[in-house]
Structures are given as C-alpha cells and as structure tokens.
Amino acid sequence: MDERELYAAFKTSPLLTEVTKLIVESKTGLSVGELAEKLHKKDATVHKALRRLRTMPFVRVRYEGRKKLYQITPKHTTLVERVLAELYYPTKAFVVGELFKNPVTTTEQNKNAYVLLNQVIKGGCYTHALDVVPYEASPDKPGSSVGIMILDKLAKTDVLRLAGTLLDLNDGGVIEQTEGNPELYVVNFLVVVIDNGETREFIEFRIFDRYMQQIEKSQKLQIGWVLIQRNNPMRGIQSAQNWISSVLSGK
C-alpha cells in the first residue's frame, strides 16, 4: 500500500484515523477494549474499524496471554504518521465523551453539577434539543443552565442554523419540565466546533466569529465558543471545560 492508497482509505473514515492515531501513539499496542474506552465507543464499532485496518500491511497483532494488542510496524510508522497529519480529526463521539466524562465541580453550591443530554428547549418559536448543565447562579437564583452545542463541521449553513437557534433563545430558552425537576432556563451558551481539517472551515470560522460577536451584542445569553483542533483536541476540550466551570463559579 502506497501513500496515495492509504490516504484514500483514511479519507473515507474518521474513525479509522482515530483508531490508527491511538495505535501509533501507543508504545506497547492497544486492545479493542482499550481503544473503545479512549474513543467512547462500543467495542463492536471499534472492532469493525480494526477489521478493516488488519487488511493493511502496516498493522501487526501480538498477544499478551489472551489479550490481543494492535501495533503499527516500525518500518511503516513514518508513512502512517505523515498521512494522519493530513487527515486526522477527532470525531464528535470522542469530544462528547471527553467533555462530559466527569461531573463539573466548581463552587460549593454547584459542586455536583452534571450534564443533562438532549434536553428539549422551548425557544420563542421552535423547540431545540441541547445538552445542558444546570446550576445555581446564586443561592437565591436557582434554575439557570449552560446550553452546549457541538458541531463537527462549520459550513455557512451551520453558522446560520446556529444563529437562528441563538436568536430563538433570546429571552432564555425554557427546558421542558419533568416530574420532580425544577424549571430551568438557558442563560449561557457554549458552542464547540471540531476542526475537520478542511481549509474552508477556517474561512467559515471567521464568519462564525463575526456572527457570534453580533448576536452576543443583542442577546441576553452569555456566549462562548471553542475550537477543538485536530493536532491537540484535549487542549480544546480543557478550554471548554474551563469555560463551563467559570460560568458555574460566577467568574
């Protein structure tokens, strides 16, 4: 397999690039279970990617007892790393899993803050499905929440859709109540964008930045955004966690 063939194989599967990147970075190899845990996916999903990977000549398997470990052959490491540098970007499942892996802990009043996934939010005209983190802005102001939207691409249509969502939540979106839960309002909004490595994204990201600045001027929402960069996704994820924590701590 030459570089062109490898590029074509990886181009069609972000998951394949994620799995391969983790294996390349591992010194001793990784098992299916270890890869699934790191990528926040089911073993069966990762196994499908590995089945495809094993058809390629740069992957080898070694055993530690009954444990099967996948490795990249040393002579192919440079080639694989070169192609990954062009094509790798973190999938949405990985970002969601890492961002929401642990409860958000900040001040005493919000020390047990947690994420509610796919909540139905009533806007001025429409309803929206968002992940939210409920918190108390102060002891006498319960019922606030941080709305979170994660985008795995950023074409202009995505920017416009996001702008429409924010405008519809102008007065603070109301989260539909469930039995035993208090009424919640979205008063802060974090947008997380995953860098998919395409040049046009950076052009669109500048457009996105201008939209966010204009919307925030006319909104009651506090808006933040974070770019998850493909060369260091954990740095962006940490920035997103810090932004949420700063809101919850009232900074």
C-alpha positions as CSV (number, residue, x, y, z in Angstrom):
1,M,0.0,0.0,0.0
2,D,1.5,3.3,-1.0
3,E,0.7,6.8,0.5
4,R,-2.0,7.6,-2.1
5,E,-3.9,4.4,-1.3
6,L,-3.5,4.9,2.4
7,Y,-4.8,8.5,2.1
8,A,-7.9,7.3,0.2
9,A,-8.6,4.7,2.8
10,F,-8.4,7.1,5.7
11,K,-10.2,9.9,3.9
12,T,-13.5,7.9,4.0
13,S,-13.3,7.0,7.7
14,P,-12.6,9.5,10.5
15,L,-13.0,6.6,13.0
16,L,-10.2,4.7,11.1
17,T,-7.9,7.7,11.5
18,E,-8.7,7.9,15.3
19,V,-8.1,4.3,15.9
20,T,-4.8,4.4,13.9
21,K,-3.6,7.5,15.7
22,L,-4.1,5.9,19.1
23,I,-2.2,2.8,18.0
24,V,0.6,4.8,16.5
25,E,1.0,6.8,19.8
26,S,0.9,3.6,21.9
27,K,4.3,2.2,22.8
28,T,3.1,-1.4,23.5
29,G,-0.1,-1.7,21.5
30,L,-3.7,-1.4,22.3
31,S,-6.6,-3.8,22.6
32,V,-10.1,-3.4,21.2
33,G,-11.4,-2.6,24.7
34,E,-8.7,0.0,25.4
35,L,-9.4,1.7,22.1
36,A,-13.2,1.7,22.7
37,E,-12.7,3.2,26.1
38,K,-10.4,6.0,24.8
39,L,-12.8,6.8,21.9
40,H,-16.0,6.5,23.9
41,K,-17.4,3.9,21.5
42,K,-18.7,0.4,21.7
43,D,-16.3,-2.5,21.3
44,A,-18.2,-3.7,18.2
45,T,-17.8,-0.3,16.5
46,V,-14.1,-0.2,17.1
47,H,-13.8,-3.9,16.0
48,K,-15.2,-3.0,12.6
49,A,-12.5,-0.4,12.1
50,L,-9.8,-2.8,13.3
51,R,-11.1,-5.5,10.9
52,R,-10.5,-3.0,8.0
53,L,-7.2,-1.9,9.5
54,R,-5.9,-5.5,9.6
55,T,-6.2,-5.8,5.8
56,M,-3.5,-3.1,5.6
57,P,0.2,-4.2,5.6
58,F,1.3,-1.8,8.3
59,V,-0.6,-3.4,11.2
60,R,0.5,-6.3,13.3
61,V,-1.0,-8.2,16.2
62,R,0.7,-9.5,19.3
63,Y,-0.6,-11.3,22.3
64,E,-0.2,-10.9,26.0
65,G,-1.8,-14.0,27.3
66,R,-5.3,-13.9,25.8
67,K,-5.1,-10.2,25.2
68,K,-4.8,-9.2,21.6
69,L,-2.8,-5.9,21.0
70,Y,-2.7,-4.0,17.8
71,Q,0.5,-2.2,16.7
72,I,2.0,-0.4,13.7
73,T,5.0,-2.0,12.2
74,P,8.1,0.2,12.8
75,K,9.0,0.5,9.1
76,H,5.6,1.9,8.3
77,T,5.3,4.4,11.2
78,T,6.6,7.4,9.3
79,L,4.3,6.8,6.4
80,V,1.3,6.4,8.6
81,E,2.1,9.5,10.7
82,R,2.5,11.6,7.5
83,V,-0.9,10.6,6.2
84,L,-2.5,11.1,9.7
85,A,-1.1,14.6,9.9
86,E,-3.2,15.4,6.8
87,L,-6.4,13.6,7.6
88,Y,-6.9,13.0,11.4
89,Y,-9.5,14.9,13.3
90,P,-11.4,13.9,16.4
91,T,-14.9,12.5,16.0
92,K,-17.9,14.0,17.8
93,A,-18.3,11.0,19.9
94,F,-14.8,11.4,21.3
95,V,-15.3,15.1,22.0
96,V,-18.6,14.5,23.7
97,G,-17.2,11.6,25.8
98,E,-14.2,13.6,27.0
99,L,-16.1,16.8,27.6
100,F,-18.8,15.1,29.7
101,K,-16.8,12.3,31.2
102,N,-16.8,13.7,34.7
103,P,-19.2,15.8,36.7
104,V,-18.4,19.5,36.6
105,T,-17.2,20.6,40.0
106,T,-16.7,24.2,40.9
107,T,-18.0,26.2,43.8
108,E,-19.7,24.6,46.8
109,Q,-23.2,25.5,45.6
110,N,-22.5,23.8,42.2
111,K,-20.1,21.1,43.3
112,N,-22.4,18.3,42.0
113,A,-23.2,20.0,38.7
114,Y,-23.9,17.4,35.9
115,V,-24.8,17.2,32.2
116,L,-28.4,16.6,31.0
117,L,-28.2,15.2,27.4
118,N,-30.6,16.0,24.6
119,Q,-33.0,18.2,26.6
120,V,-36.0,19.7,24.8
121,I,-35.7,23.5,25.0
122,K,-38.6,25.8,24.2
123,G,-37.5,28.9,22.2
124,G,-39.6,31.8,21.1
125,C,-40.9,29.9,18.0
126,Y,-39.3,26.5,18.0
127,T,-38.0,23.7,20.2
128,H,-34.4,22.6,20.2
129,A,-32.5,19.6,21.5
130,L,-29.5,20.6,23.6
131,D,-27.1,19.3,26.2
132,V,-27.3,21.4,29.3
133,V,-25.6,21.8,32.7
134,P,-28.0,23.1,35.4
135,Y,-26.5,25.3,38.1
136,E,-27.4,28.0,40.7
137,A,-26.2,31.4,39.7
138,S,-26.6,32.3,43.4
139,P,-28.5,30.8,46.3
140,D,-31.5,33.0,45.5
141,K,-31.4,32.3,41.7
142,P,-31.8,28.6,41.0
143,G,-32.9,27.3,37.6
144,S,-30.1,28.6,35.4
145,S,-28.3,26.3,32.9
146,V,-25.5,26.3,30.3
147,G,-26.6,25.1,26.9
148,I,-24.0,23.3,24.8
149,M,-23.9,22.6,21.1
150,I,-21.1,20.6,19.5
151,L,-20.6,20.9,15.7
152,D,-18.4,18.5,13.7
153,K,-18.3,20.8,10.7
154,L,-18.8,24.5,10.1
155,A,-20.2,25.3,6.7
156,K,-22.1,28.6,6.3
157,T,-25.4,26.8,6.6
158,D,-24.3,25.5,10.1
159,V,-23.4,29.0,11.1
160,L,-26.9,30.3,10.0
161,R,-28.7,27.4,11.8
162,L,-26.8,28.2,15.0
163,A,-27.5,31.9,14.7
164,G,-31.2,31.1,14.3
165,T,-31.1,28.9,17.4
166,L,-29.5,31.6,19.5
167,L,-32.0,34.2,18.3
168,D,-34.9,31.9,19.2
169,L,-33.4,31.5,22.7
170,N,-33.2,35.3,23.0
171,D,-35.0,35.5,26.3
172,G,-33.5,32.3,27.7
173,G,-34.9,29.0,26.5
174,V,-37.1,27.1,28.9
175,I,-36.3,23.5,29.4
176,E,-39.4,21.3,29.4
177,Q,-40.1,20.2,33.0
178,T,-40.0,16.6,34.0
179,E,-41.6,15.3,37.2
180,G,-39.5,16.2,40.2
181,N,-37.2,18.6,38.4
182,P,-37.4,22.4,38.7
183,E,-37.9,24.7,35.7
184,L,-34.6,25.6,34.0
185,Y,-33.6,28.4,31.7
186,V,-30.7,28.5,29.2
187,V,-28.8,31.7,30.1
188,N,-25.3,30.7,28.9
189,F,-24.4,29.0,25.6
190,L,-21.2,27.3,24.6
191,V,-20.5,26.3,21.0
192,V,-17.8,23.7,20.4
193,V,-16.5,23.3,16.9
194,I,-14.4,20.4,15.8
195,D,-11.7,21.2,13.3
196,N,-12.2,18.6,10.4
197,G,-9.0,19.7,8.6
198,E,-10.7,21.4,5.6
199,T,-9.3,24.7,4.6
200,R,-12.8,26.3,4.1
201,E,-13.5,25.7,7.7
202,F,-11.1,28.4,8.8
203,I,-12.8,30.8,6.3
204,E,-16.2,29.9,7.7
205,F,-14.8,30.1,11.2
206,R,-14.1,33.8,10.7
207,I,-17.7,34.3,9.5
208,F,-18.8,32.4,12.6
209,D,-16.8,34.7,14.8
210,R,-18.4,37.8,13.4
211,Y,-21.9,36.2,13.8
212,M,-21.2,35.4,17.4
213,Q,-20.0,38.9,18.2
214,Q,-23.1,40.5,16.6
215,I,-25.5,38.0,18.2
216,E,-24.0,38.4,21.6
217,K,-24.5,42.2,21.5
218,S,-28.2,41.8,21.0
219,Q,-28.7,38.7,23.3
220,K,-29.2,38.2,27.0
221,L,-27.2,35.0,26.6
222,Q,-23.6,34.8,27.6
223,I,-22.0,33.1,24.6
224,G,-18.7,31.3,24.4
225,W,-17.1,29.2,21.7
226,V,-14.1,26.8,21.5
227,L,-12.3,25.2,18.5
228,I,-11.2,21.6,19.0
229,Q,-8.0,21.4,17.0
230,R,-7.1,18.1,15.4
231,N,-3.4,18.3,16.5
232,N,-4.3,18.7,20.2
233,P,-8.0,18.0,20.8
234,M,-7.6,17.7,24.6
235,R,-6.4,21.4,24.8
236,G,-9.7,22.5,23.3
237,I,-11.7,20.1,25.4
238,Q,-10.0,21.5,28.5
239,S,-10.8,25.1,27.3
240,A,-14.5,24.1,27.0
241,Q,-14.5,22.6,30.5
242,N,-12.8,25.7,31.9
243,W,-15.4,27.9,30.3
244,I,-18.3,25.9,31.8
245,S,-16.6,25.9,35.2
246,S,-16.1,29.7,35.0
247,V,-19.8,30.2,34.4
248,L,-20.7,27.9,37.3
249,S,-18.3,29.6,39.6
250,G,-19.7,33.1,38.7
251,K,-16.5,34.4,37.3
